[in-house]
Amino acid sequence: MFLGQAQETPASKPKTETVKPEIQEVKKDSVIKTDRYGLRVGVDLYKLTRGLYDKDYKGIEFVGDWRLTKKYYLAAELGYENKTTDDDRLNSSAAGSYVKAGFDYNFYENWLDMENLITIGMRGGFSAFSQDLNSYKIYNSHPYWGEQPSVLVNQKYNGLTASWLEVVLGLKAEVFDNVFVGFGVQLKLLATNKKPSGFDNLYIPGFNRTYDGSFGVGFNYTVSYFIPIYKKKIMAPEKSTAPKKK
């Protein structure tokens, strides 16, 4: 007889699987935008074409701006005007050149790859000009015998100057590649005005008429061409999106 003893092997414990936590991927939508910097030059079509229908006016104005930062632009205008003022009592002519310089701030948010502008800015203006007193009529409070004939003077006053400040509202839209059309309105305040002896400056080149005292208004309609010099790439604000939990 053979005796044997067997040891029962305990059942092996079930293996526990390690569940790794699900890693949620965060997707970020980012847009890289390229801003162009350079010089924009153009001309005021209103002053250029006004002489075609107004025999008393000749003038031209060149405009330009340089993009300094994302929102700010250095801006300037340079022009020449010759304007004859003919009213009931007086006929005079003003001719001279002017320059205006300042800045524009663009508060318009463009879509990707658009470069339109809606701006507000300031300018300081200076004009050097001459005045011609061509003729005048003596006021007669009792015109029983009719009006007095005009007195021909042909007096020229040289070396006149004026300076002013102005607030500018404008817009520019790109209609073709690098070609912009724009419209601007200026509100002006006369700072200095050198007047001729015994006469007044009825029209100042660059400032316009002075009938309303120290305040003036003006506007322009421009076409300009943008010359890109360099570019800057900027990252638009990122938007994070996470998948929904099941």
Buried (B, 14 or more C-beta within 10 A) or exposed (E): EEEEEEEEEEEEEEEEEEEEEEEEEEEEEEEEEEBBBBBBEBBBBBBBEBBEEEEEBBBBBBBBBBBEEEEBBBBBBBBBBBBBBEEEEBBBBBBBBBBBBBBBBBEEEEEEEEBBBBBEBBBEBBBBBBBBBBBBBEEEEEEEEEEEEBEEBEBEBEEBBBBBBBBBBBBBBBEEEBEBBBBBBBEBEBEEBEEBEEBEBBBBBBBBBBEEEEEBEBBBBBBBBBEEEEEEEEEEEEEEEEEEEE
